[in-house]
Amino acid sequence: MSSLRQQMIELMVLKGFAINTQKTYLHHMTQLAKHFHESPDKINEEQLRLYLLHCHRVKQWSYSSCRQFIHAARFMFDQVLERPISKGKLPFPKKEEKIPELLSHKDVHRILDCCTDLKYLTSLKLAYGTGMRVSEISQLKVRDLDGERDVIRILSAKGKKDREIDFTDGIKSILRTYWREYHPVSWLFYARTPQSSLTKGSFQRAYSRAKLKAEVHKLGGIHGLRHAYATHQLESGMPVTQLQHQLGHAQVSTTLRYTRWIKCQFNHKGDTFDLLKNNQLT
């Protein structure tokens, strides 16, 4: 698959695909080739259908994993091989509407209290205090912090979009403490040398260790801090449109999903919206 792999990589680069997307697509096509012991250009639509069934029934893939494979297969066959796949052969599975377990204020503070490494503690506080994705935190540079304008610049985020978020006094205070200890020059959270940034996996492992030590047993990784930020901000009264900008959502409907965690969004008596109380329907 070496020649075909190179074609796929080059087209993804030309189309501006994110590195993680490139890796995911290549992984799926490699696994497909291994399953049939054939290069993808020798595989037909019926084999693709059988492979997807195998992933559903045997591998028990989640909705998102199946969707990733379908996107990868469509890119390979539709655009690289120029052999479009019929939608009937590879239908997208119905999306699962699962509600992740939300971290409470108390959960967050317990996790932060159990992270003793200042560098990782600062990064976790930044994740919760801004709602940034871990990929965005890992790519932050010192020059992205604009204290005069009170904004943090996030460059080439998800969807290759730039945005600016609030640089609050609380975040500034946390970063001053970090700055005095580490004196970052280029990358804000650097690895062994100031010239290389910490990886997403490093932040995830630090979060998992702190969460385990805090005995918080709710499912989910470091992305849970982003969910907590969004929900706690809505509860405190932040307008949805402002939160949409902070999170970098293209559609407000994505931001509105966080309202599922909020029991009461308005100040009202508990029985105000009870249409069946006092036999109103007779």
Secondary structure, DSSP 8 states (H G I E B T S, - for coil): -HHHHHHHHHHHHHTT--HHHHHHHHHHHHHHHHHHTS-GGG--HHHHHHHHHHHHHTS---HHHHHHHHHHHHIIIIIIS-----TTTS--------------HHHHHHHHHT---HHHHHHHHHHHHH---HHHHHT-BGGGEETTTTEEEE-S-GGG--EEEE--HHHHHHHHHHHHHH--SSBSSB-SSTTSB--HHHHHHHHHHHHHHTT---S--THHHHHHHHHHHHHHT--HHHHHHHHT-SSHHHHHGGGGG-S-SS---TTTT-TTGGG---
